[in-house]
Amino acid sequence: MAARLAQAGVDDFLILEKADDVGGTWRDNRYPGCACDVPSRLYSLSFAPKADWSRDYAPAGEIWDYLRDCVERFGLRSRIVFGAEVTEATWKRGRWEVLAADGREWTAGALVLGVGGLHVPRRPDLPGLGSFAGRVLHTADWPEDDHLSGVRVGVVGTGASAVQLVPSLADRVGALEVFQRTPSWILPRDDRPWSRARQQSYARMPLLGRLARWRTYVRLETRVLGFGRLDRARRLVQEQALARLAEAVPDPATREALTPHYALGCKRVLLSDDYWPTFARPDVALVTAPIDRVEPWGVVTEDGEHHELDALVFATGFDVRGSFDRVRITGLRGRTLADEWASSRSTHLGIEVAGFPELYLLLGPNTALGHNSVLVMIEAAIEHILKALHRADEEGPHVVTRSAQARFGRWVRQRTRHTVWGSGCQSWYLDERGRNVAIWPASSIRYRVATRRLRARSYERVTEDGPVRSMTGPTRVD
């Protein structure tokens, strides 16, 4: 967002960052095996290409280096206020008043929340966990030295982090037990290193890199068809995945436990070449019985079995609401974002919220993807926000209407019914009522089209007294 503001000639902006460095996910997640599950060439900014990725799927440290390089490339270091943990933001007298935990304050005509949708770790509240005498770790808070070599380790969770962590740990721990609640669909990653010649050709001929990026985007974008009405394609991919599982795990009981019994894509599809084969090792065990309690030197599952462990690792993901809930956002008439989202996480395009003028979300509700790079969605949202900021400069602050927000909500619900995400299985894509609050249930191309224009009927001008329906003509910025 800041890079595009700088490119657009906007000079008056700041980034408020609660940590002491940039990087977000790729600064905080340092567990063994941590890497991106989107191809490197597509998990990067379209306007800031990198010619020398080390491999098809970059490891976490390399992505962190790339983000820090972008800060320098676009001259953003002086724009960042580090150690600024924002706790409150209030719309007053036509501006946002922003407060940090240490008492510092700022005011701004517009506020962009780039706090991330998956930031606050979700830690299970297991009976007796406080009595455990060994190490307790979470993938989102990994120490520099984990002291796990040669010890008995239990990993709780089998999602995206666990799929990367488990094979990396298996080679150096004494014994590994993986506690699984629900098996995951896993597709091949086919990760390959980039040769020096390939890196040099992309550096000398940037067009080659752009063509490779476009080819990767189109290949991933076609996957959305299988998550919609083209279920025959999805079933074919499922059959291929199960054939790979049968080849990787010879034990029939373990193989059955690893077999998903829900539609591929209903939960997040994972990529790995070595996760399933790890369970063919004699020192790795899969446990499907739920954990009943934790004791000082292990856990007891509901089938009464005691599992002796020296360390517990939680690969249990994140609270999808946590990032937005940790900041008190107050809009028109004293209504907070928590109030607005008490019954439903309603937005317009996942970017704007009725009642909150000149407030914009990046990676907001219903903008995650199950088939392609979320960077495509973020960039589309950024271009939408740039148009809105230009409109505010010309006409004053605006707010999205409740009718526009309701139309978008109805479309999401209707569209989700015809996709795998509405097929009935439980995942973090859905809220407690089973409603899709995370996934954009269509192609990313459709999102780019939907966010390309600001439609006059979807917005109202705002004065100090509240919204005023604009009657001066269409608000359209192309």
C-alpha positions as CSV (number, residue, x, y, z in Angstrom):
1,M,0.0,0.0,0.0
2,A,2.8,2.4,1.0
3,A,4.8,1.6,-2.2
4,R,1.8,2.4,-4.4
5,L,1.1,5.6,-2.5
6,A,4.6,6.7,-3.1
7,Q,4.4,5.7,-6.8
8,A,1.1,7.7,-7.1
9,G,2.8,10.8,-5.7
10,V,1.0,10.8,-2.3
11,D,3.4,12.3,0.1
12,D,1.6,12.5,3.4
13,F,1.3,9.1,4.9
14,L,2.8,6.9,7.7
15,I,3.0,3.2,8.4
16,L,2.4,2.4,12.1
17,E,4.1,-0.9,12.9
18,K,3.8,-2.5,16.3
19,A,7.0,-4.6,15.9
20,D,10.6,-3.5,15.6
21,D,10.9,-4.6,11.9
22,V,8.8,-5.1,8.9
23,G,7.8,-8.5,7.6
24,G,4.6,-9.6,9.4
25,T,4.0,-13.3,8.8
26,W,7.5,-13.8,7.4
27,R,9.1,-12.1,10.4
28,D,7.1,-14.0,13.0
29,N,7.0,-17.5,11.6
30,R,10.4,-19.1,11.8
31,Y,9.6,-22.7,12.5
32,P,11.6,-25.4,10.7
33,G,10.5,-25.9,7.1
34,C,8.5,-22.6,7.0
35,A,8.0,-21.5,3.4
36,C,5.3,-20.2,1.1
37,D,2.8,-22.5,-0.5
38,V,2.3,-20.1,-3.5
39,P,5.1,-20.0,-6.2
40,S,7.6,-17.3,-5.4
41,R,7.2,-15.5,-8.7
42,L,3.5,-15.0,-7.9
43,Y,3.9,-14.4,-4.1
44,S,5.6,-11.1,-4.8
45,L,4.4,-7.7,-5.9
46,S,3.7,-7.3,-9.6
47,F,5.4,-3.9,-9.6
48,A,8.5,-5.1,-7.6
49,P,9.7,-8.3,-9.4
50,K,12.6,-10.4,-8.1
51,A,14.7,-12.2,-10.6
52,D,16.8,-14.3,-8.3
53,W,14.4,-16.4,-6.2
54,S,16.3,-19.4,-4.9
55,R,13.5,-21.9,-5.7
56,D,9.9,-22.2,-6.9
57,Y,8.6,-21.9,-3.3
58,A,10.7,-19.5,-1.3
59,P,11.6,-20.2,2.3
60,A,10.4,-17.8,4.9
61,G,13.7,-16.0,5.4
62,E,14.0,-15.2,1.7
63,I,10.5,-13.7,1.6
64,W,11.4,-11.6,4.7
65,D,14.5,-10.4,2.9
66,Y,12.4,-9.5,-0.1
67,L,10.0,-7.4,2.0
68,R,12.8,-5.5,3.6
69,D,14.3,-4.9,0.2
70,C,11.0,-3.5,-1.0
71,V,11.1,-1.0,1.9
72,E,14.5,0.2,0.7
73,R,13.6,0.1,-3.0
74,F,10.6,2.4,-2.5
75,G,12.2,4.6,0.2
76,L,9.7,3.7,2.9
77,R,12.0,3.3,5.9
78,S,11.5,7.0,7.0
79,R,7.7,6.5,6.6
80,I,7.6,3.7,9.2
81,V,7.0,4.3,12.9
82,F,8.2,1.1,14.7
83,G,7.0,0.0,18.1
84,A,3.6,1.7,17.4
85,E,1.0,-0.8,18.6
86,V,-2.3,0.8,17.6
87,T,-5.0,0.2,20.2
88,E,-7.7,2.7,19.2
89,A,-8.9,4.7,16.2
90,T,-11.8,7.0,16.3
91,W,-13.5,9.1,13.6
92,K,-13.9,12.6,14.9
93,R,-14.6,15.9,13.1
94,G,-13.9,14.5,9.7
95,R,-10.6,12.7,10.6
96,W,-9.3,9.6,12.2
97,E,-7.6,9.9,15.6
98,V,-5.3,7.0,16.1
99,L,-3.9,6.1,19.5
100,A,-0.9,3.7,20.3
101,A,-0.4,1.7,23.4
102,D,2.4,4.0,24.6
103,G,0.2,7.1,24.4
104,R,1.4,8.5,21.1
105,E,-1.4,9.9,18.8
106,W,-1.8,10.7,15.1
107,T,-4.6,12.1,13.0
108,A,-5.3,11.3,9.3
109,G,-7.9,11.8,6.7
110,A,-7.9,8.0,5.9
111,L,-7.0,4.9,7.8
112,V,-5.9,1.6,6.1
113,L,-6.0,-1.5,8.3
114,G,-3.3,-3.8,7.0
115,V,-3.2,-5.8,10.2
116,G,-3.5,-9.2,8.5
117,G,-6.2,-11.8,8.8
118,L,-4.0,-14.6,10.3
119,H,-1.9,-13.0,13.0
120,V,-3.0,-13.9,16.5
121,P,-2.0,-17.5,17.3
122,R,-4.8,-19.9,18.4
123,R,-3.7,-21.9,21.4
124,P,-5.8,-24.8,22.6
125,D,-7.0,-24.7,26.2
126,L,-6.1,-28.3,27.1
127,P,-6.8,-29.5,30.7
128,G,-3.5,-29.8,32.6
129,L,-1.4,-27.9,30.1
130,G,0.0,-25.7,32.8
131,S,1.4,-28.8,34.5
132,F,3.5,-30.0,31.6
133,A,7.2,-30.2,32.6
134,G,8.6,-30.1,29.0
135,R,8.8,-27.4,26.4
136,V,5.7,-25.9,24.9
137,L,6.0,-24.1,21.5
138,H,3.7,-22.7,18.9
139,T,4.7,-22.5,15.2
140,A,3.9,-18.7,15.2
141,D,6.3,-18.0,18.1
142,W,9.3,-20.2,17.4
143,P,12.5,-19.7,19.5
144,E,15.9,-19.3,17.9
145,D,17.0,-22.6,19.6
146,D,14.1,-25.0,20.0
147,H,16.1,-27.7,21.9
148,L,14.1,-30.4,20.2
149,S,17.0,-32.5,18.8
150,G,16.8,-36.1,20.1
151,V,13.8,-35.7,22.3
152,R,10.2,-37.0,22.1
153,V,8.0,-34.4,20.5
154,G,4.2,-34.2,20.1
155,V,2.8,-32.0,17.3
156,V,-0.8,-30.9,17.7
157,G,-2.5,-30.0,14.4
158,T,-2.2,-31.1,10.8
159,G,-2.8,-27.9,8.9
160,A,-0.5,-25.7,6.7
161,S,2.2,-25.1,9.3
162,A,2.3,-28.8,10.4
163,V,2.6,-30.1,6.9
164,Q,5.9,-28.1,6.6
165,L,7.1,-28.6,10.2
166,V,6.5,-32.4,10.6
167,P,8.9,-33.6,7.9
168,S,11.6,-31.1,9.0
169,L,11.4,-32.2,12.7
170,A,11.3,-36.0,11.9
171,D,14.9,-36.0,10.8
172,R,16.3,-34.7,14.1
173,V,13.9,-35.5,17.0
174,G,14.1,-38.8,18.9
175,A,10.5,-39.7,18.3
176,L,7.5,-37.8,16.8
177,E,3.8,-38.2,17.5
178,V,1.3,-36.1,15.4
179,F,-2.1,-35.5,17.0
180,Q,-4.6,-35.2,14.2
181,R,-8.2,-34.0,14.4
182,T,-9.0,-33.9,10.7
183,P,-6.9,-35.1,7.8
184,S,-6.0,-32.7,5.0
185,W,-6.0,-32.9,1.3
186,I,-2.4,-32.6,0.1
187,L,-1.3,-32.0,-3.5
188,P,2.3,-32.3,-4.8
189,R,4.4,-29.2,-4.4
190,D,7.1,-30.1,-7.1
191,D,9.5,-27.6,-5.5
192,R,12.6,-27.1,-7.5
193,P,15.7,-24.8,-7.1
194,W,16.4,-22.0,-9.6
195,S,19.6,-22.3,-11.5
196,R,22.0,-19.4,-11.8
197,A,21.4,-19.3,-15.5
198,R,17.6,-19.0,-14.9
199,Q,18.1,-16.1,-12.4
200,Q,20.4,-14.3,-14.8
201,S,18.0,-14.7,-17.8
202,Y,15.2,-13.2,-15.7
203,A,17.5,-10.3,-14.6
204,R,18.7,-9.6,-18.2
205,M,15.2,-10.0,-19.8
206,P,12.5,-8.9,-17.4
207,L,9.9,-9.8,-20.0
208,L,10.7,-13.5,-19.5
209,G,9.9,-13.1,-15.8
210,R,6.7,-11.4,-16.4
211,L,5.6,-14.1,-18.9
212,A,6.5,-16.8,-16.4
213,R,4.5,-15.0,-13.7
214,W,1.5,-14.7,-16.0
215,R,1.7,-18.4,-17.0
216,T,1.8,-19.3,-13.3
217,Y,-1.2,-17.1,-12.5
218,V,-3.3,-18.6,-15.3
219,R,-2.4,-22.1,-14.3
220,L,-3.5,-21.5,-10.7
221,E,-6.5,-19.4,-11.7
222,T,-8.0,-22.4,-13.5
223,R,-8.3,-24.3,-10.3
224,V,-11.3,-22.2,-9.2
225,L,-13.3,-24.1,-11.8
226,G,-12.9,-27.3,-9.8
227,F,-14.1,-25.5,-6.6
228,G,-17.3,-24.5,-8.3
229,R,-19.7,-26.3,-10.6
230,L,-17.0,-28.4,-12.4
231,D,-16.9,-31.0,-9.7
232,R,-15.7,-33.8,-12.1
233,A,-12.3,-32.1,-12.3
234,R,-12.2,-31.9,-8.5
235,R,-13.0,-35.6,-8.2
236,L,-10.2,-36.5,-10.6
237,V,-7.7,-34.5,-8.6
238,Q,-8.9,-36.3,-5.5
239,E,-8.4,-39.7,-7.1
240,Q,-4.8,-38.7,-8.0
241,A,-4.1,-37.5,-4.5
242,L,-5.4,-40.7,-3.0
243,A,-3.2,-42.7,-5.3
244,R,-0.1,-40.7,-4.1
245,L,-1.2,-41.4,-0.5
246,A,-1.4,-45.1,-1.2
247,E,2.1,-45.1,-2.7
248,A,3.6,-43.0,0.2
249,V,2.0,-44.8,3.2
250,P,2.0,-48.6,3.0
251,D,0.3,-49.2,6.4
252,P,-3.5,-49.4,5.7
253,A,-4.6,-48.1,9.1
254,T,-2.4,-45.1,8.9
255,R,-3.4,-44.5,5.3
256,E,-7.1,-44.6,6.2
257,A,-6.5,-42.2,9.1
258,L,-4.8,-39.8,6.6
259,T,-7.6,-40.0,4.1
260,P,-9.9,-37.0,4.0
261,H,-13.6,-37.7,3.7
262,Y,-14.8,-34.3,2.5
263,A,-14.5,-32.5,-0.8
264,L,-11.1,-31.2,-1.8
265,G,-11.0,-27.4,-1.3
266,C,-13.6,-27.3,1.4
267,K,-10.7,-26.8,3.8
268,R,-7.4,-25.3,2.8
269,V,-5.6,-27.5,0.2
270,L,-2.0,-28.1,1.3
271,L,1.1,-28.6,-0.8
272,S,3.8,-31.0,0.2
273,D,6.1,-33.7,-1.4
274,D,7.3,-35.2,1.9
275,Y,4.5,-35.0,4.5
276,W,2.6,-38.2,3.8
277,P,5.9,-40.2,3.3
278,T,7.0,-39.1,6.8
279,F,4.3,-41.4,8.3
280,A,6.0,-44.4,6.8
281,R,8.9,-43.9,9.2
282,P,9.1,-46.2,12.3
283,D,9.8,-43.2,14.6
284,V,6.8,-41.2,13.5
285,A,3.3,-42.0,14.7
286,L,-0.1,-40.6,13.8
287,V,-2.6,-40.2,16.7
288,T,-6.3,-39.7,15.9
289,A,-7.8,-40.1,19.4
290,P,-8.6,-36.6,20.8
291,I,-6.4,-35.4,23.7
292,D,-8.2,-35.7,27.0
293,R,-5.6,-34.0,29.3
294,V,-2.0,-33.1,29.6
295,E,0.2,-34.5,32.4
296,P,3.8,-33.5,33.4
297,W,5.5,-35.8,31.0
298,G,3.0,-36.4,28.2
299,V,-0.6,-36.4,27.2
300,V,-3.5,-38.8,27.7
301,T,-5.9,-39.3,24.8
302,E,-9.6,-40.2,25.2
303,D,-8.9,-43.8,24.5
304,G,-6.9,-43.9,27.7
305,E,-3.4,-44.2,26.1
306,H,-0.6,-42.2,27.7
307,H,1.9,-40.6,25.3
308,E,5.2,-39.8,26.9
309,L,6.6,-36.5,25.5
310,D,9.4,-34.1,26.3
311,A,8.0,-31.3,24.2
312,L,4.6,-30.2,22.9
313,V,4.3,-28.2,19.6
314,F,1.1,-26.5,18.7
315,A,0.5,-26.1,15.0
316,T,-3.0,-24.9,15.6
317,G,-3.2,-21.9,13.4
318,F,-4.6,-18.5,14.1
319,D,-7.7,-16.7,15.3
320,V,-9.2,-15.4,12.1
321,R,-10.9,-12.5,14.0
322,G,-7.9,-11.7,16.2
323,S,-6.1,-9.1,14.1
324,F,-9.1,-6.8,13.7
325,D,-10.5,-7.4,17.1
326,R,-7.3,-6.2,18.9
327,V,-7.9,-2.6,17.8
328,R,-10.9,-0.6,18.9
329,I,-12.2,1.1,15.8
330,T,-15.0,3.6,16.4
331,G,-16.9,5.2,13.5
332,L,-20.0,7.3,13.0
333,R,-22.3,7.8,16.0
334,G,-19.9,6.0,18.4
335,R,-20.5,2.6,16.8
336,T,-17.4,0.3,17.0
337,L,-16.3,-2.2,14.4
338,A,-16.8,-4.9,17.0
339,D,-20.5,-3.8,17.3
340,E,-20.8,-3.8,13.5
341,W,-19.4,-7.3,13.3
342,A,-21.1,-8.8,16.3
343,S,-23.5,-10.9,14.2
344,S,-21.8,-10.8,10.8
345,R,-18.5,-9.6,9.4
346,S,-20.2,-7.5,6.8
347,T,-18.2,-5.4,4.3
348,H,-18.3,-4.0,0.8
349,L,-15.8,-5.9,-1.3
350,G,-13.9,-6.9,1.8
351,I,-12.5,-3.3,1.8
352,E,-15.0,-0.9,3.2
353,V,-17.5,-1.0,6.1
354,A,-20.8,1.0,6.4
355,G,-20.6,3.6,9.1
356,F,-16.8,3.9,9.0
357,P,-15.8,6.8,6.6
358,E,-12.4,6.6,4.8
359,L,-11.6,3.3,6.6
360,Y,-10.1,0.6,4.3
361,L,-9.2,-3.0,4.9
362,L,-6.5,-5.0,3.3
363,L,-7.0,-8.7,3.4
364,G,-10.5,-8.1,4.9
365,P,-13.3,-10.6,5.1
366,N,-14.0,-12.6,1.9
367,T,-10.8,-11.6,0.2
368,A,-8.7,-14.8,0.9
369,L,-8.3,-17.2,-2.0
370,G,-8.3,-21.0,-2.0
371,H,-6.8,-21.4,-5.5
372,N,-4.3,-18.5,-6.2
373,S,-2.0,-15.9,-4.7
374,V,-3.7,-13.6,-2.2
375,L,-1.2,-10.9,-3.4
376,V,-3.4,-10.6,-6.5
377,M,-6.4,-9.7,-4.2
378,I,-4.3,-7.3,-2.1
379,E,-3.1,-5.4,-5.1
380,A,-6.7,-5.1,-6.5
381,A,-7.9,-3.7,-3.2
382,I,-5.0,-1.2,-3.1
383,E,-5.9,0.1,-6.5
384,H,-9.5,0.5,-5.3
385,I,-8.3,2.4,-2.3
386,L,-6.1,4.7,-4.3
387,K,-9.2,5.7,-6.4
388,A,-11.2,6.3,-3.2
389,L,-8.4,8.5,-1.7
390,H,-8.3,10.5,-4.9
391,R,-12.1,11.0,-4.7
392,A,-11.8,12.1,-1.0
393,D,-9.2,14.7,-2.1
394,E,-11.6,16.0,-4.7
395,E,-15.0,15.7,-3.0
396,G,-14.3,15.1,0.7
397,P,-14.7,12.0,2.8
398,H,-17.2,9.2,1.8
399,V,-18.6,6.1,3.4
400,V,-20.1,3.0,1.7
401,T,-23.9,2.7,2.0
402,R,-25.6,-0.1,4.0
403,S,-27.5,-1.1,0.9
404,A,-24.3,-1.6,-1.1
405,Q,-22.8,-3.6,1.8
406,A,-26.0,-5.7,1.9
407,R,-25.9,-6.4,-1.8
408,F,-22.3,-7.6,-1.5
409,G,-23.2,-9.8,1.4
410,R,-26.1,-11.4,-0.5
411,W,-23.9,-12.0,-3.5
412,V,-21.2,-13.8,-1.3
413,R,-23.8,-16.0,0.3
414,Q,-25.5,-16.9,-3.0
415,R,-22.2,-17.5,-4.7
416,T,-20.8,-19.7,-1.9
417,R,-23.8,-22.1,-2.2
418,H,-22.5,-23.2,-5.6
419,T,-18.9,-23.8,-4.5
420,V,-17.0,-26.4,-2.4
421,W,-16.8,-23.8,0.4
422,G,-20.5,-24.2,0.9
423,S,-20.5,-28.0,0.8
424,G,-20.9,-28.4,4.6
425,C,-17.5,-29.2,6.1
426,Q,-16.1,-27.1,8.9
427,S,-13.1,-24.9,8.4
428,W,-11.7,-21.5,9.4
429,Y,-13.2,-20.1,6.3
430,L,-16.6,-20.2,8.1
431,D,-17.9,-18.5,11.2
432,E,-19.7,-20.2,14.1
433,R,-22.9,-20.1,12.0
434,G,-21.4,-21.7,9.1
435,R,-21.2,-18.6,6.9
436,N,-18.3,-17.9,4.6
437,V,-16.4,-15.0,6.2
438,A,-12.9,-15.5,4.6
439,I,-13.0,-16.8,1.0
440,W,-13.7,-14.9,-2.2
441,P,-16.0,-17.4,-3.8
442,A,-15.1,-16.7,-7.4
443,S,-12.1,-16.0,-9.6
444,S,-9.6,-13.4,-8.8
445,I,-10.3,-11.9,-12.2
446,R,-13.8,-11.2,-11.1
447,Y,-12.5,-9.5,-8.0
448,R,-10.3,-7.2,-10.1
449,V,-13.3,-6.3,-12.2
450,A,-15.5,-5.7,-9.2
451,T,-13.0,-3.4,-7.5
452,R,-12.0,-1.5,-10.6
453,R,-14.5,1.3,-10.3
454,L,-16.2,3.3,-7.5
455,R,-19.9,3.3,-8.2
456,A,-21.7,6.5,-7.2
457,R,-24.8,4.7,-5.8
458,S,-22.7,2.7,-3.4
459,Y,-21.3,5.7,-1.4
460,E,-22.4,8.8,0.5
461,R,-20.5,12.0,1.3
462,V,-19.8,12.6,4.9
463,T,-19.8,15.9,6.8
464,E,-19.2,16.4,10.5
465,D,-22.9,15.8,11.1
466,G,-22.9,12.5,9.3
467,P,-23.6,11.0,5.8
468,V,-25.1,13.2,3.1
469,R,-26.2,11.5,-0.1
470,S,-24.2,13.0,-3.0
471,M,-26.4,14.7,-5.6
472,T,-23.7,16.4,-7.5
473,G,-23.3,13.7,-10.1
474,P,-21.7,10.3,-10.5
475,T,-18.6,9.4,-8.4
476,R,-16.6,7.3,-10.9
477,V,-12.9,7.1,-11.0
478,D,-11.5,4.9,-13.7
